[in-house]
Amino acid sequence: MGCEPSQSGVGMHVAVCIVSYRNPADVTRCLKALSRSTHADFEVVICENGGAPAFEALKAAVPERLPGGQLVNLILSPGNLGYAGGVNVCLNATPHADAWWILNPDTEASPNAIVAMLARLEEGGCDLVGATILTPEGRIDSRALRWSPWLARSSSIDHGADPRAAFSREEVERKAAYVCGGSMLVTRRFVDVVGPMRDDYFLYCEEIEWCLRARQRGLRIGYASDANVIHFKGTTTGVVPALAKRPRGPVFLDERNKILVTRDIFHGRLPIVALAALAVLVLRFGRHGAWKQLGWALSGWMAGVRDKRGVPSWFR
């Protein structure tokens, strides 16, 4: 079940939704890349989650309009709403848009990215379009992602591959359970049918739940291989590749929210999945000697089992 857009991609007005958290340098780099877009009919709306001083710093760093005349609208959130909450602020601020491109601030998109995603949308059969997410080194981080509902774990399609290597778009779309939340183009129909992101996740896995919820409601995922987006991970949250060096927040929230995805989408499987996820996280962190992180992961897992949501009391 998919949808055909009511107008051509050339005539579609896209709202680019960016959630910022005290990282004006990232936002500036992201906007510089957007200013080179070959699709001119877009605007940018940025929700700053980092408080009034961060909002003023962002306001001083970014223009009111891009060189092509596109409006850049800055919104100060009433508090740290998390990623999903910030996305929802952006969606609500742009009800006139034909489509919304949710884009991380720590990204650089290729000039043809919007055109490529709209072209995939025009082919029909999808209501959400993902991009090729690249590492700063130029390898593929993901084309899309799988989700294992019995282990509450995800895996990236073609992670580490050369972007020039042959692939099948149909195969990617068949395997895709969700796309990277760092770049996802959604239609008005998607938002109308699925609703907003769940802001009670705060950070991590919100795009997983959103996409799985959409699939439950009959919507499908598309993939635009020519839309290339470089993702500089962890500039806001502090995620680093080495497990033993990861901070408490990302570790806790990632494990908690994987259990919440199970609770919200696959509720009947929760007892079995919780035990399987527990075994996986113990093996994962133990194998790397990340004992402190293991403790945080276990507390996150327990919070998910107990259906604890929102911002942890200790989070700063």
Contacts in CASP RR format, 6 or more apart in sequence:
PFRMAT RR
TARGET T0000
AUTHOR 0000-0000-0000
METHOD contacts of the structure
MODEL  1
MGCEPSQSGVGMHVAVCIVSYRNPADVTRCLKALSRSTHADFEVVICENG
GAPAFEALKAAVPERLPGGQLVNLILSPGNLGYAGGVNVCLNATPHADAW
WILNPDTEASPNAIVAMLARLEEGGCDLVGATILTPEGRIDSRALRWSPW
LARSSSIDHGADPRAAFSREEVERKAAYVCGGSMLVTRRFVDVVGPMRDD
YFLYCEEIEWCLRARQRGLRIGYASDANVIHFKGTTTGVVPALAKRPRGP
VFLDERNKILVTRDIFHGRLPIVALAALAVLVLRFGRHGAWKQLGWALSG
WMAGVRDKRGVPSWFR
1 125 0 8 1.000
1 218 0 8 1.000
1 219 0 8 1.000
1 220 0 8 1.000
2 124 0 8 1.000
2 125 0 8 1.000
2 126 0 8 1.000
2 127 0 8 1.000
2 218 0 8 1.000
2 219 0 8 1.000
2 220 0 8 1.000
3 124 0 8 1.000
3 125 0 8 1.000
3 126 0 8 1.000
3 127 0 8 1.000
3 187 0 8 1.000
3 189 0 8 1.000
4 122 0 8 1.000
4 124 0 8 1.000
4 125 0 8 1.000
5 12 0 8 1.000
5 98 0 8 1.000
5 99 0 8 1.000
5 118 0 8 1.000
5 121 0 8 1.000
5 122 0 8 1.000
5 124 0 8 1.000
5 187 0 8 1.000
7 98 0 8 1.000
8 122 0 8 1.000
9 39 0 8 1.000
9 115 0 8 1.000
9 118 0 8 1.000
9 119 0 8 1.000
9 121 0 8 1.000
9 122 0 8 1.000
10 39 0 8 1.000
10 41 0 8 1.000
10 118 0 8 1.000
11 41 0 8 1.000
11 98 0 8 1.000
12 41 0 8 1.000
12 98 0 8 1.000
12 99 0 8 1.000
12 118 0 8 1.000
13 41 0 8 1.000
13 42 0 8 1.000
13 43 0 8 1.000
13 96 0 8 1.000
13 97 0 8 1.000
13 98 0 8 1.000
13 99 0 8 1.000
14 39 0 8 1.000
14 41 0 8 1.000
14 42 0 8 1.000
14 43 0 8 1.000
14 97 0 8 1.000
14 98 0 8 1.000
14 99 0 8 1.000
14 100 0 8 1.000
14 101 0 8 1.000
14 114 0 8 1.000
14 118 0 8 1.000
14 185 0 8 1.000
15 42 0 8 1.000
15 43 0 8 1.000
15 44 0 8 1.000
15 45 0 8 1.000
15 90 0 8 1.000
15 91 0 8 1.000
15 94 0 8 1.000
15 97 0 8 1.000
15 99 0 8 1.000
15 100 0 8 1.000
15 101 0 8 1.000
16 34 0 8 1.000
16 42 0 8 1.000
16 43 0 8 1.000
16 44 0 8 1.000
16 45 0 8 1.000
16 100 0 8 1.000
16 101 0 8 1.000
16 103 0 8 1.000
17 45 0 8 1.000
17 47 0 8 1.000
17 87 0 8 1.000
17 90 0 8 1.000
17 91 0 8 1.000
17 94 0 8 1.000
17 100 0 8 1.000
17 101 0 8 1.000
17 102 0 8 1.000
17 103 0 8 1.000
18 27 0 8 1.000
18 30 0 8 1.000
18 44 0 8 1.000
18 45 0 8 1.000
18 46 0 8 1.000
18 47 0 8 1.000
18 90 0 8 1.000
18 103 0 8 1.000
18 104 0 8 1.000
18 105 0 8 1.000
19 46 0 8 1.000
19 47 0 8 1.000
19 49 0 8 1.000
19 82 0 8 1.000
19 83 0 8 1.000
19 85 0 8 1.000
19 86 0 8 1.000
19 87 0 8 1.000
19 90 0 8 1.000
19 104 0 8 1.000
19 105 0 8 1.000
20 26 0 8 1.000
20 27 0 8 1.000
20 46 0 8 1.000
20 47 0 8 1.000
20 48 0 8 1.000
20 49 0 8 1.000
20 50 0 8 1.000
20 54 0 8 1.000
20 58 0 8 1.000
20 105 0 8 1.000
21 48 0 8 1.000
21 49 0 8 1.000
21 50 0 8 1.000
21 54 0 8 1.000
21 80 0 8 1.000
21 82 0 8 1.000
21 236 0 8 1.000
22 50 0 8 1.000
22 54 0 8 1.000
22 57 0 8 1.000
22 236 0 8 1.000
23 105 0 8 1.000
23 106 0 8 1.000
23 235 0 8 1.000
23 236 0 8 1.000
24 54 0 8 1.000
24 57 0 8 1.000
24 58 0 8 1.000
24 60 0 8 1.000
24 61 0 8 1.000
24 62 0 8 1.000
25 61 0 8 1.000
26 105 0 8 1.000
26 106 0 8 1.000
26 232 0 8 1.000
26 235 0 8 1.000
26 236 0 8 1.000
27 46 0 8 1.000
27 58 0 8 1.000
27 61 0 8 1.000
27 62 0 8 1.000
27 105 0 8 1.000
28 61 0 8 1.000
28 62 0 8 1.000
29 108 0 8 1.000
30 103 0 8 1.000
30 104 0 8 1.000
30 105 0 8 1.000
30 106 0 8 1.000
30 107 0 8 1.000
30 108 0 8 1.000
30 109 0 8 1.000
31 44 0 8 1.000
31 62 0 8 1.000
31 63 0 8 1.000
31 66 0 8 1.000
31 72 0 8 1.000
33 107 0 8 1.000
33 108 0 8 1.000
33 109 0 8 1.000
33 110 0 8 1.000
33 111 0 8 1.000
34 42 0 8 1.000
34 44 0 8 1.000
34 66 0 8 1.000
34 70 0 8 1.000
34 109 0 8 1.000
35 66 0 8 1.000
35 67 0 8 1.000
35 68 0 8 1.000
35 70 0 8 1.000
36 111 0 8 1.000
37 109 0 8 1.000
37 111 0 8 1.000
37 112 0 8 1.000
37 113 0 8 1.000
37 114 0 8 1.000
37 115 0 8 1.000
38 111 0 8 1.000
38 112 0 8 1.000
38 114 0 8 1.000
38 115 0 8 1.000
39 114 0 8 1.000
39 115 0 8 1.000
39 118 0 8 1.000
40 68 0 8 1.000
40 70 0 8 1.000
42 70 0 8 1.000
42 101 0 8 1.000
42 114 0 8 1.000
43 70 0 8 1.000
43 71 0 8 1.000
43 72 0 8 1.000
43 73 0 8 1.000
43 94 0 8 1.000
43 97 0 8 1.000
44 66 0 8 1.000
44 70 0 8 1.000
44 71 0 8 1.000
44 72 0 8 1.000
44 73 0 8 1.000
45 73 0 8 1.000
45 75 0 8 1.000
45 90 0 8 1.000
45 93 0 8 1.000
45 94 0 8 1.000
46 58 0 8 1.000
46 62 0 8 1.000
46 72 0 8 1.000
46 73 0 8 1.000
46 74 0 8 1.000
46 75 0 8 1.000
46 90 0 8 1.000
46 105 0 8 1.000
47 75 0 8 1.000
47 77 0 8 1.000
47 81 0 8 1.000
47 85 0 8 1.000
47 86 0 8 1.000
47 87 0 8 1.000
47 89 0 8 1.000
47 90 0 8 1.000
47 93 0 8 1.000
48 54 0 8 1.000
48 55 0 8 1.000
48 58 0 8 1.000
48 74 0 8 1.000
48 75 0 8 1.000
48 76 0 8 1.000
48 77 0 8 1.000
49 77 0 8 1.000
49 79 0 8 1.000
49 80 0 8 1.000
49 81 0 8 1.000
49 82 0 8 1.000
49 86 0 8 1.000
50 77 0 8 1.000
50 79 0 8 1.000
50 80 0 8 1.000
51 76 0 8 1.000
51 77 0 8 1.000
51 79 0 8 1.000
51 80 0 8 1.000
52 76 0 8 1.000
55 74 0 8 1.000
55 76 0 8 1.000
58 74 0 8 1.000
59 74 0 8 1.000
62 72 0 8 1.000
62 74 0 8 1.000
63 72 0 8 1.000
64 71 0 8 1.000
64 72 0 8 1.000
65 71 0 8 1.000
65 72 0 8 1.000
66 72 0 8 1.000
73 93 0 8 1.000
75 89 0 8 1.000
75 90 0 8 1.000
75 93 0 8 1.000
77 85 0 8 1.000
77 86 0 8 1.000
77 89 0 8 1.000
80 311 0 8 1.000
81 88 0 8 1.000
81 89 0 8 1.000
81 199 0 8 1.000
82 199 0 8 1.000
82 202 0 8 1.000
82 203 0 8 1.000
82 311 0 8 1.000
83 197 0 8 1.000
83 202 0 8 1.000
83 203 0 8 1.000
83 204 0 8 1.000
83 206 0 8 1.000
84 196 0 8 1.000
84 197 0 8 1.000
84 198 0 8 1.000
84 199 0 8 1.000
84 201 0 8 1.000
84 202 0 8 1.000
84 206 0 8 1.000
85 196 0 8 1.000
85 197 0 8 1.000
85 199 0 8 1.000
86 199 0 8 1.000
87 102 0 8 1.000
87 196 0 8 1.000
87 197 0 8 1.000
87 206 0 8 1.000
88 196 0 8 1.000
88 197 0 8 1.000
88 199 0 8 1.000
90 100 0 8 1.000
90 102 0 8 1.000
91 100 0 8 1.000
91 191 0 8 1.000
91 196 0 8 1.000
94 100 0 8 1.000
97 188 0 8 1.000
98 187 0 8 1.000
98 188 0 8 1.000
99 118 0 8 1.000
99 121 0 8 1.000
99 185 0 8 1.000
99 186 0 8 1.000
99 187 0 8 1.000
99 188 0 8 1.000
100 185 0 8 1.000
100 186 0 8 1.000
100 191 0 8 1.000
101 114 0 8 1.000
101 117 0 8 1.000
101 183 0 8 1.000
101 184 0 8 1.000
101 185 0 8 1.000
102 181 0 8 1.000
102 182 0 8 1.000
102 183 0 8 1.000
102 184 0 8 1.000
102 185 0 8 1.000
102 186 0 8 1.000
103 109 0 8 1.000
103 182 0 8 1.000
103 183 0 8 1.000
103 229 0 8 1.000
104 181 0 8 1.000
104 182 0 8 1.000
104 183 0 8 1.000
104 231 0 8 1.000
105 235 0 8 1.000
105 236 0 8 1.000
106 231 0 8 1.000
106 232 0 8 1.000
106 233 0 8 1.000
106 234 0 8 1.000
106 235 0 8 1.000
106 236 0 8 1.000
107 182 0 8 1.000
107 183 0 8 1.000
107 229 0 8 1.000
107 230 0 8 1.000
107 231 0 8 1.000
107 232 0 8 1.000
108 229 0 8 1.000
108 230 0 8 1.000
108 232 0 8 1.000
109 131 0 8 1.000
109 183 0 8 1.000
109 227 0 8 1.000
109 228 0 8 1.000
109 229 0 8 1.000
109 230 0 8 1.000
110 226 0 8 1.000
110 227 0 8 1.000
110 228 0 8 1.000
110 229 0 8 1.000
112 226 0 8 1.000
112 227 0 8 1.000
113 131 0 8 1.000
113 183 0 8 1.000
113 224 0 8 1.000
113 227 0 8 1.000
113 228 0 8 1.000
113 229 0 8 1.000
114 185 0 8 1.000
114 227 0 8 1.000
116 131 0 8 1.000
116 224 0 8 1.000
116 225 0 8 1.000
116 226 0 8 1.000
116 227 0 8 1.000
117 129 0 8 1.000
117 130 0 8 1.000
117 131 0 8 1.000
117 185 0 8 1.000
117 224 0 8 1.000
117 227 0 8 1.000
118 185 0 8 1.000
119 224 0 8 1.000
120 126 0 8 1.000
120 129 0 8 1.000
120 222 0 8 1.000
120 223 0 8 1.000
120 224 0 8 1.000
121 129 0 8 1.000
121 185 0 8 1.000
121 187 0 8 1.000
125 220 0 8 1.000
125 222 0 8 1.000
126 173 0 8 1.000
126 219 0 8 1.000
126 220 0 8 1.000
126 221 0 8 1.000
126 222 0 8 1.000
127 186 0 8 1.000
127 187 0 8 1.000
127 189 0 8 1.000
127 190 0 8 1.000
127 193 0 8 1.000
127 214 0 8 1.000
127 219 0 8 1.000
127 220 0 8 1.000
128 179 0 8 1.000
128 184 0 8 1.000
128 185 0 8 1.000
128 186 0 8 1.000
128 187 0 8 1.000
128 190 0 8 1.000
128 211 0 8 1.000
128 214 0 8 1.000
128 219 0 8 1.000
128 220 0 8 1.000
128 221 0 8 1.000
128 222 0 8 1.000
129 179 0 8 1.000
129 184 0 8 1.000
129 185 0 8 1.000
129 221 0 8 1.000
129 222 0 8 1.000
129 223 0 8 1.000
129 224 0 8 1.000
129 227 0 8 1.000
130 144 0 8 1.000
130 179 0 8 1.000
130 180 0 8 1.000
130 183 0 8 1.000
130 184 0 8 1.000
130 185 0 8 1.000
130 221 0 8 1.000
130 222 0 8 1.000
130 223 0 8 1.000
130 224 0 8 1.000
130 227 0 8 1.000
131 179 0 8 1.000
131 180 0 8 1.000
131 183 0 8 1.000
131 184 0 8 1.000
131 185 0 8 1.000
131 223 0 8 1.000
131 224 0 8 1.000
131 227 0 8 1.000
131 228 0 8 1.000
131 229 0 8 1.000
132 140 0 8 1.000
132 143 0 8 1.000
132 163 0 8 1.000
132 224 0 8 1.000
132 225 0 8 1.000
132 226 0 8 1.000
132 227 0 8 1.000
132 228 0 8 1.000
132 229 0 8 1.000
133 140 0 8 1.000
133 141 0 8 1.000
133 142 0 8 1.000
133 143 0 8 1.000
133 180 0 8 1.000
133 182 0 8 1.000
133 183 0 8 1.000
133 229 0 8 1.000
133 231 0 8 1.000
134 140 0 8 1.000
134 141 0 8 1.000
134 163 0 8 1.000
134 228 0 8 1.000
134 229 0 8 1.000
134 230 0 8 1.000
134 231 0 8 1.000
135 141 0 8 1.000
135 160 0 8 1.000
135 230 0 8 1.000
135 231 0 8 1.000
136 230 0 8 1.000
136 232 0 8 1.000
138 163 0 8 1.000
138 230 0 8 1.000
139 160 0 8 1.000
139 161 0 8 1.000
139 162 0 8 1.000
139 163 0 8 1.000
140 158 0 8 1.000
140 159 0 8 1.000
140 160 0 8 1.000
140 161 0 8 1.000
140 162 0 8 1.000
140 163 0 8 1.000
141 156 0 8 1.000
141 159 0 8 1.000
141 160 0 8 1.000
141 180 0 8 1.000
141 231 0 8 1.000
142 156 0 8 1.000
142 157 0 8 1.000
142 158 0 8 1.000
142 159 0 8 1.000
142 179 0 8 1.000
142 180 0 8 1.000
143 156 0 8 1.000
143 157 0 8 1.000
143 158 0 8 1.000
143 167 0 8 1.000
143 172 0 8 1.000
143 176 0 8 1.000
143 223 0 8 1.000
143 225 0 8 1.000
144 157 0 8 1.000
144 172 0 8 1.000
144 173 0 8 1.000
144 175 0 8 1.000
144 176 0 8 1.000
144 177 0 8 1.000
144 178 0 8 1.000
144 179 0 8 1.000
144 180 0 8 1.000
144 221 0 8 1.000
144 222 0 8 1.000
144 223 0 8 1.000
145 154 0 8 1.000
145 155 0 8 1.000
145 156 0 8 1.000
145 157 0 8 1.000
145 176 0 8 1.000
145 177 0 8 1.000
145 178 0 8 1.000
145 179 0 8 1.000
145 180 0 8 1.000
145 208 0 8 1.000
146 154 0 8 1.000
146 155 0 8 1.000
146 156 0 8 1.000
146 157 0 8 1.000
146 175 0 8 1.000
146 176 0 8 1.000
146 177 0 8 1.000
147 153 0 8 1.000
147 154 0 8 1.000
147 177 0 8 1.000
147 178 0 8 1.000
147 208 0 8 1.000
147 212 0 8 1.000
147 261 0 8 1.000
148 154 0 8 1.000
148 155 0 8 1.000
149 262 0 8 1.000
149 265 0 8 1.000
149 266 0 8 1.000
149 269 0 8 1.000
149 273 0 8 1.000
150 269 0 8 1.000
150 272 0 8 1.000
150 273 0 8 1.000
150 276 0 8 1.000
151 273 0 8 1.000
151 276 0 8 1.000
151 277 0 8 1.000
151 280 0 8 1.000
152 258 0 8 1.000
152 259 0 8 1.000
152 261 0 8 1.000
152 262 0 8 1.000
152 273 0 8 1.000
152 274 0 8 1.000
152 276 0 8 1.000
152 277 0 8 1.000
152 280 0 8 1.000
153 258 0 8 1.000
153 277 0 8 1.000
153 280 0 8 1.000
154 177 0 8 1.000
154 178 0 8 1.000
154 208 0 8 1.000
157 172 0 8 1.000
157 175 0 8 1.000
157 176 0 8 1.000
158 165 0 8 1.000
158 167 0 8 1.000
158 172 0 8 1.000
161 167 0 8 1.000
163 228 0 8 1.000
167 225 0 8 1.000
169 223 0 8 1.000
169 225 0 8 1.000
172 223 0 8 1.000
172 225 0 8 1.000
173 220 0 8 1.000
173 221 0 8 1.000
173 222 0 8 1.000
173 223 0 8 1.000
176 221 0 8 1.000
176 222 0 8 1.000
176 223 0 8 1.000
177 208 0 8 1.000
177 211 0 8 1.000
177 212 0 8 1.000
177 215 0 8 1.000
178 207 0 8 1.000
178 208 0 8 1.000
178 210 0 8 1.000
178 211 0 8 1.000
178 212 0 8 1.000
178 221 0 8 1.000
179 207 0 8 1.000
179 211 0 8 1.000
179 221 0 8 1.000
179 222 0 8 1.000
179 223 0 8 1.000
180 207 0 8 1.000
180 231 0 8 1.000
181 207 0 8 1.000
182 207 0 8 1.000
182 229 0 8 1.000
182 231 0 8 1.000
183 227 0 8 1.000
183 229 0 8 1.000
183 231 0 8 1.000
184 207 0 8 1.000
185 224 0 8 1.000
189 219 0 8 1.000
190 214 0 8 1.000
190 219 0 8 1.000
193 214 0 8 1.000
193 217 0 8 1.000
193 219 0 8 1.000
194 210 0 8 1.000
194 213 0 8 1.000
194 214 0 8 1.000
194 217 0 8 1.000
194 219 0 8 1.000
197 206 0 8 1.000
197 207 0 8 1.000
197 209 0 8 1.000
197 210 0 8 1.000
198 206 0 8 1.000
198 209 0 8 1.000
198 210 0 8 1.000
198 264 0 8 1.000
199 206 0 8 1.000
199 310 0 8 1.000
200 309 0 8 1.000
200 310 0 8 1.000
201 209 0 8 1.000
201 253 0 8 1.000
201 257 0 8 1.000
201 260 0 8 1.000
201 309 0 8 1.000
201 310 0 8 1.000
202 253 0 8 1.000
202 309 0 8 1.000
202 310 0 8 1.000
202 311 0 8 1.000
202 315 0 8 1.000
203 237 0 8 1.000
203 249 0 8 1.000
203 250 0 8 1.000
203 253 0 8 1.000
203 257 0 8 1.000
204 250 0 8 1.000
204 253 0 8 1.000
204 254 0 8 1.000
204 257 0 8 1.000
205 254 0 8 1.000
205 257 0 8 1.000
205 258 0 8 1.000
205 260 0 8 1.000
205 261 0 8 1.000
206 257 0 8 1.000
208 261 0 8 1.000
209 260 0 8 1.000
209 261 0 8 1.000
209 264 0 8 1.000
209 265 0 8 1.000
211 221 0 8 1.000
212 261 0 8 1.000
212 265 0 8 1.000
213 264 0 8 1.000
213 265 0 8 1.000
214 221 0 8 1.000
215 221 0 8 1.000
216 265 0 8 1.000
233 239 0 8 1.000
234 240 0 8 1.000
237 247 0 8 1.000
237 249 0 8 1.000
237 250 0 8 1.000
238 246 0 8 1.000
238 247 0 8 1.000
238 250 0 8 1.000
239 246 0 8 1.000
239 250 0 8 1.000
240 246 0 8 1.000
242 288 0 8 1.000
243 284 0 8 1.000
243 285 0 8 1.000
243 288 0 8 1.000
243 289 0 8 1.000
243 290 0 8 1.000
243 293 0 8 1.000
244 288 0 8 1.000
244 289 0 8 1.000
244 290 0 8 1.000
244 292 0 8 1.000
244 293 0 8 1.000
246 290 0 8 1.000
246 293 0 8 1.000
248 296 0 8 1.000
248 314 0 8 1.000
249 296 0 8 1.000
249 312 0 8 1.000
249 315 0 8 1.000
251 293 0 8 1.000
251 296 0 8 1.000
251 297 0 8 1.000
251 300 0 8 1.000
252 296 0 8 1.000
252 297 0 8 1.000
252 299 0 8 1.000
252 300 0 8 1.000
252 303 0 8 1.000
252 312 0 8 1.000
253 300 0 8 1.000
253 312 0 8 1.000
254 297 0 8 1.000
255 277 0 8 1.000
255 281 0 8 1.000
255 296 0 8 1.000
255 297 0 8 1.000
255 298 0 8 1.000
255 300 0 8 1.000
255 301 0 8 1.000
255 304 0 8 1.000
256 300 0 8 1.000
256 301 0 8 1.000
256 303 0 8 1.000
256 304 0 8 1.000
256 308 0 8 1.000
257 304 0 8 1.000
258 277 0 8 1.000
259 270 0 8 1.000
259 273 0 8 1.000
259 274 0 8 1.000
259 277 0 8 1.000
259 300 0 8 1.000
259 301 0 8 1.000
259 303 0 8 1.000
259 304 0 8 1.000
259 305 0 8 1.000
260 304 0 8 1.000
260 307 0 8 1.000
260 309 0 8 1.000
262 269 0 8 1.000
262 270 0 8 1.000
262 273 0 8 1.000
262 274 0 8 1.000
262 277 0 8 1.000
263 270 0 8 1.000
263 304 0 8 1.000
263 307 0 8 1.000
266 273 0 8 1.000
274 301 0 8 1.000
274 305 0 8 1.000
277 301 0 8 1.000
278 298 0 8 1.000
278 301 0 8 1.000
281 294 0 8 1.000
281 297 0 8 1.000
281 298 0 8 1.000
281 301 0 8 1.000
282 294 0 8 1.000
282 298 0 8 1.000
285 291 0 8 1.000
285 293 0 8 1.000
285 294 0 8 1.000
285 295 0 8 1.000
285 297 0 8 1.000
286 294 0 8 1.000
303 312 0 8 1.000
END
